Amino acid sequence: MPYALDVDQLRTFVAIAELGSFTKAANAVSKTQSAVSMQMRRLEERVGKPIFARDGRQSRLTDQGHRLLDYARRMVRLNDETMNAFSDNVLAGTIKLALPDDYAENLLPKALASFSQIHPGIEIQVECQQSSKVLQRIQAQEVDIGIVTNLDCKGMGRVFRRERLCWVAPPDRCVHEQSPIPLAIGPTDCSWRTAAISALDEMGRPYRVAYTSASAIVGCGAVQEGLAVSVLPESTVRTGLRILTEKDGFPTLPTCDIAMIRAVNATNPVHDTLADHIENSIGNLHLAIAAE
C-alpha cells in the first residue's frame, strides 16, 4: 500500500516552485530554511524520486519534480477547500488593490494565485495605475492596498522589495547607438524618468523623449519594435529585451525600491492577510541589503 503524502510538505514544495527559492518559500510558509530543506528531503524519500537538482547555488525542479507539482497543487487546494468548508473562521471579503501595470504583469500573478488557493473567500479587485495615481487613490480611501515605486509615494508605506533599475533595448537593433537617444519613459512625475534623464545629463549624452506613457507595457512595445530605449526594474524586463550596461555607453542607474501602502481604513484581518502574503511571496529586501 502506498504511503500517504504530507500536505504540509506539499504546500512547502509548491511555494518553492512558485517563488523560485527555498529562502522565499520559508518566509511564505513561516518556517526556517533548515526546516524547509528537511521537509523536501522527506518528501523526496516519500515519493522515491529526486524532485530537485542543484544548478550552481540554485535548486531547480527535475522532470519528476515538475510532474509532482501539478498533483501537489491539486492536493493542497483540495485540502484547503475541505478545511475551509468546515471552518467557522473562514476569511471573506473584498479587497481593492492598485499598482502599476509593470508590477501587475510580472510580480503579482503568482502571489495572487497562491493566495486565492489559501483564501478562496477573499475577492481581490485589481486596478493598474502609475504610482502617483495609486497614492492619490489610497489617500482618498478609494482603494485598500497599493504597491508603488517608493520614491513616488513620498516616503509613505513600507519598502519590501529592492531591484536594479535597467536600461533596456531591442536585442537585434542599434537604437541605443543613435544620437540623440530616443527614450520611451513615463510622465514627468515618474521617478524612473527622473533617474534616466539625470544619468544621461550627468554624462552629457544627448537624448529625446520619443514616447511618454504611464504604462510600462506601452514603453516595452516601443522598445520591442526598435523605436526607443527605456528604463525598467529588473523583474519586469521581458524575455528578448537586451539590458544595456556601461559597456554599451549607458550609466548605472539607482536601485528601485518598491513599497506597500494602505488606506487608513484598511485595517481588517483580510487586509493584513493579503499584505503579509504579498510581502512574503515577492519581498526580497533582506536579500537585497545583504547583497549590497
C-alpha positions as CSV (number, residue, x, y, z in Angstrom):
1,M,0.0,0.0,0.0
2,P,1.5,3.4,-1.0
3,Y,2.5,5.9,1.7
4,A,0.3,8.9,2.2
5,L,1.8,12.3,1.2
6,D,2.1,15.1,3.8
7,V,0.1,18.1,2.7
8,D,2.3,20.5,4.7
9,Q,5.3,19.2,2.8
10,L,3.4,19.6,-0.5
11,R,2.5,23.1,0.4
12,T,6.1,24.0,1.0
13,F,7.1,22.3,-2.2
14,V,4.5,24.4,-4.2
15,A,5.8,27.5,-2.5
16,I,9.4,26.7,-3.6
17,A,8.3,26.0,-7.2
18,E,6.2,29.2,-7.4
19,L,8.6,31.6,-5.6
20,G,11.8,30.2,-7.1
21,S,13.9,29.7,-3.9
22,F,14.0,27.9,-0.6
23,T,14.5,31.2,1.2
24,K,11.4,32.9,-0.1
25,A,9.4,29.8,0.4
26,A,10.5,29.6,4.0
27,N,9.2,33.1,4.6
28,A,5.9,32.3,2.8
29,V,5.2,29.2,4.9
30,S,6.6,30.7,8.1
31,K,9.3,28.1,8.6
32,T,13.1,28.3,8.9
33,Q,15.1,27.5,5.8
34,S,16.6,24.4,7.5
35,A,13.0,23.1,8.3
36,V,12.1,23.6,4.6
37,S,15.2,21.7,3.5
38,M,14.3,18.9,5.9
39,Q,10.7,18.8,4.6
40,M,11.9,18.5,1.0
41,R,14.3,15.7,1.9
42,R,11.5,13.8,3.5
43,L,9.2,14.5,0.5
44,E,11.8,13.1,-1.9
45,E,12.1,10.0,0.3
46,R,8.3,9.6,0.4
47,V,8.0,10.0,-3.4
48,G,11.1,7.9,-4.1
49,K,12.3,10.2,-6.8
50,P,14.6,13.2,-6.9
51,I,12.5,16.3,-7.2
52,F,15.3,18.9,-7.0
53,A,18.6,19.2,-8.9
54,R,21.4,21.6,-8.0
55,D,22.1,24.3,-10.5
56,G,25.1,26.3,-9.2
57,R,23.9,27.8,-6.0
58,Q,20.2,27.4,-7.0
59,S,17.9,24.4,-6.9
60,R,15.6,23.7,-9.8
61,L,12.9,21.1,-10.3
62,T,13.7,17.9,-12.0
63,D,11.4,16.3,-14.6
64,Q,9.9,14.3,-11.7
65,G,9.6,17.5,-9.7
66,H,7.6,19.1,-12.5
67,R,5.4,16.0,-12.6
68,L,4.8,16.2,-8.9
69,L,3.9,19.9,-9.0
70,D,0.5,19.5,-10.6
71,Y,-0.5,16.8,-8.2
72,A,0.8,18.9,-5.2
73,R,-1.2,22.0,-6.2
74,R,-4.4,20.0,-6.6
75,M,-3.9,18.2,-3.2
76,V,-3.1,21.4,-1.4
77,R,-6.1,23.2,-3.0
78,L,-8.5,20.3,-2.1
79,N,-7.2,20.2,1.4
80,D,-7.7,23.9,1.9
81,E,-11.2,23.8,0.3
82,T,-12.1,20.9,2.6
83,M,-10.9,22.7,5.8
84,N,-12.5,26.0,4.8
85,A,-15.8,24.2,4.3
86,F,-15.8,23.1,7.9
87,S,-14.2,26.1,9.4
88,D,-16.1,28.7,11.4
89,N,-13.3,31.3,10.9
90,V,-13.0,31.5,7.1
91,L,-11.8,34.9,6.0
92,A,-14.1,36.5,3.5
93,G,-14.4,39.9,1.9
94,T,-13.3,42.1,-1.0
95,I,-10.0,44.0,-1.3
96,K,-9.2,46.7,-3.8
97,L,-5.6,46.5,-4.8
98,A,-3.9,49.1,-7.1
99,L,-0.4,49.0,-8.6
100,P,1.5,50.0,-11.8
101,D,1.0,47.6,-14.8
102,D,4.6,46.6,-14.9
103,Y,4.4,45.1,-11.4
104,A,1.0,43.6,-12.1
105,E,2.3,41.8,-15.2
106,N,5.3,40.1,-13.7
107,L,5.5,40.2,-9.9
108,L,1.9,39.8,-8.8
109,P,0.2,36.9,-10.6
110,K,2.0,34.0,-8.8
111,A,1.4,35.7,-5.4
112,L,-2.3,36.2,-6.1
113,A,-2.7,32.6,-7.5
114,S,-1.3,31.1,-4.3
115,F,-3.3,33.5,-2.1
116,S,-6.6,32.5,-3.8
117,Q,-5.9,28.9,-3.2
118,I,-5.5,29.5,0.5
119,H,-8.2,32.1,0.9
120,P,-11.0,31.4,-1.7
121,G,-13.4,33.5,0.2
122,I,-11.5,36.7,-0.4
123,E,-12.1,38.6,-3.6
124,I,-9.4,40.8,-4.9
125,Q,-10.2,43.6,-7.3
126,V,-7.1,44.8,-9.2
127,E,-6.6,48.1,-11.0
128,C,-3.5,49.3,-12.7
129,Q,-2.3,53.0,-12.5
130,Q,1.0,54.7,-12.1
131,S,2.4,55.0,-8.6
132,S,1.4,58.7,-8.1
133,K,-2.2,57.9,-9.0
134,V,-2.2,54.9,-6.7
135,L,-1.1,57.1,-3.9
136,Q,-3.9,59.5,-4.6
137,R,-6.4,56.7,-4.6
138,I,-5.0,55.4,-1.3
139,Q,-5.2,58.8,0.3
140,A,-8.8,59.2,-0.9
141,Q,-9.6,55.7,0.6
142,E,-10.8,54.6,-2.9
143,V,-8.5,51.5,-2.8
144,D,-7.3,49.5,0.2
145,I,-3.7,48.4,-0.7
146,G,-1.3,49.9,-3.2
147,I,2.1,48.7,-4.5
148,V,4.2,51.6,-5.7
149,T,7.7,52.8,-6.5
150,N,8.8,54.1,-3.2
151,L,10.1,57.5,-4.4
152,D,6.7,58.2,-5.9
153,C,4.8,57.6,-2.6
154,K,6.7,60.3,-0.8
155,G,8.0,58.0,1.9
156,M,4.7,56.5,2.9
157,G,4.3,52.8,3.4
158,R,6.9,50.1,3.9
159,V,9.6,49.1,1.4
160,F,9.5,45.3,0.9
161,R,11.4,44.8,-2.4
162,R,14.5,46.4,-4.0
163,E,15.6,45.9,-7.6
164,R,18.2,47.0,-10.0
165,L,16.9,49.6,-12.5
166,C,18.0,48.7,-16.0
167,W,18.3,50.3,-19.4
168,V,16.6,48.1,-22.0
169,A,16.8,48.0,-25.8
170,P,15.7,45.6,-28.6
171,P,18.1,42.7,-29.0
172,D,18.7,43.0,-32.7
173,R,18.8,46.7,-33.5
174,C,21.1,49.5,-32.7
175,V,18.6,52.1,-31.5
176,H,20.8,52.7,-28.4
177,E,23.6,54.0,-30.6
178,Q,21.5,56.8,-32.1
179,S,22.2,60.4,-31.2
180,P,20.1,61.8,-29.6
181,I,18.9,58.6,-27.9
182,P,15.1,58.1,-28.4
183,L,13.6,57.3,-25.0
184,A,10.3,55.6,-24.1
185,I,9.7,56.8,-20.5
186,G,7.0,57.7,-18.0
187,P,5.4,61.1,-17.4
188,T,7.3,64.0,-15.8
189,D,6.4,62.8,-12.2
190,C,7.8,59.3,-12.8
191,S,10.9,58.6,-10.7
192,W,12.3,56.2,-13.3
193,R,12.2,59.1,-15.9
194,T,13.9,61.4,-13.5
195,A,16.7,58.8,-12.8
196,A,17.2,58.1,-16.5
197,I,17.4,61.8,-17.6
198,S,19.6,62.8,-14.7
199,A,22.0,60.0,-15.5
200,L,22.2,61.0,-19.2
201,D,22.5,64.7,-18.4
202,E,25.4,63.9,-16.0
203,M,27.4,62.1,-18.7
204,G,26.5,64.7,-21.3
205,R,24.8,62.2,-23.6
206,P,22.0,63.8,-25.8
207,Y,18.5,62.2,-25.8
208,R,15.0,62.9,-26.9
209,V,11.7,61.8,-25.4
210,A,10.1,59.8,-28.2
211,Y,7.3,58.1,-26.2
212,T,5.7,59.2,-22.9
213,S,3.3,56.8,-21.2
214,A,2.3,55.8,-17.7
215,S,2.1,52.3,-18.9
216,A,5.2,50.2,-19.0
217,I,3.5,47.9,-21.5
218,V,3.4,50.7,-24.0
219,G,7.0,51.6,-23.4
220,C,8.1,47.9,-23.8
221,G,6.1,47.8,-27.1
222,A,8.1,50.7,-28.4
223,V,11.4,49.1,-27.4
224,Q,10.5,45.7,-28.8
225,E,9.8,47.4,-32.2
226,G,13.2,49.0,-32.2
227,L,11.8,52.6,-31.7
228,A,13.3,53.5,-28.4
229,V,15.3,52.7,-25.3
230,S,13.6,52.5,-21.9
231,V,14.1,52.0,-18.2
232,L,12.6,49.1,-16.2
233,P,13.2,47.3,-12.9
234,E,15.0,44.0,-13.5
235,S,12.0,41.8,-12.7
236,T,9.9,43.5,-15.3
237,V,12.3,43.1,-18.2
238,R,10.6,40.8,-20.7
239,T,12.3,37.9,-22.4
240,G,14.0,39.1,-25.5
241,L,14.9,42.6,-24.4
242,R,18.5,43.5,-24.1
243,I,19.9,45.0,-20.9
244,L,22.3,47.8,-21.6
245,T,25.4,48.4,-19.4
246,E,28.3,50.7,-19.1
247,K,30.0,48.7,-21.9
248,D,27.2,50.0,-24.2
249,G,27.8,53.5,-23.0
250,F,24.9,53.7,-20.5
251,P,25.5,54.8,-16.9
252,T,24.5,52.7,-13.9
253,L,21.1,53.7,-12.5
254,P,20.0,53.8,-8.9
255,T,18.1,50.9,-7.4
256,C,14.3,50.8,-7.4
257,D,12.6,50.4,-4.0
258,I,9.0,49.0,-4.1
259,A,6.7,49.8,-1.2
260,M,3.3,48.8,0.0
261,I,0.9,51.5,1.2
262,R,-2.5,51.1,2.8
263,A,-5.6,53.3,3.2
264,V,-6.2,54.4,6.8
265,N,-9.4,52.3,6.9
266,A,-7.8,49.1,5.5
267,T,-7.4,47.5,8.9
268,N,-9.4,44.3,8.7
269,P,-7.8,40.9,9.0
270,V,-8.3,40.3,5.3
271,H,-6.1,43.3,4.5
272,D,-3.4,42.1,6.9
273,T,-3.5,38.7,5.4
274,L,-3.1,39.9,1.8
275,A,-0.4,42.4,2.7
276,D,1.6,39.7,4.6
277,H,1.2,37.2,1.8
278,I,2.4,39.6,-0.9
279,E,5.4,40.7,1.2
280,N,6.3,37.1,2.0
281,S,5.8,36.0,-1.6
282,I,7.7,38.6,-3.6
283,G,9.6,40.6,-0.9
284,N,13.4,40.5,-1.2
285,L,14.6,43.4,0.8
286,H,16.7,41.4,3.3
287,L,18.4,39.6,0.5
288,A,19.0,42.8,-1.5
289,I,20.5,44.5,1.5
290,A,22.7,41.5,2.2
291,A,23.9,41.5,-1.4
292,E,24.8,45.2,-1.2
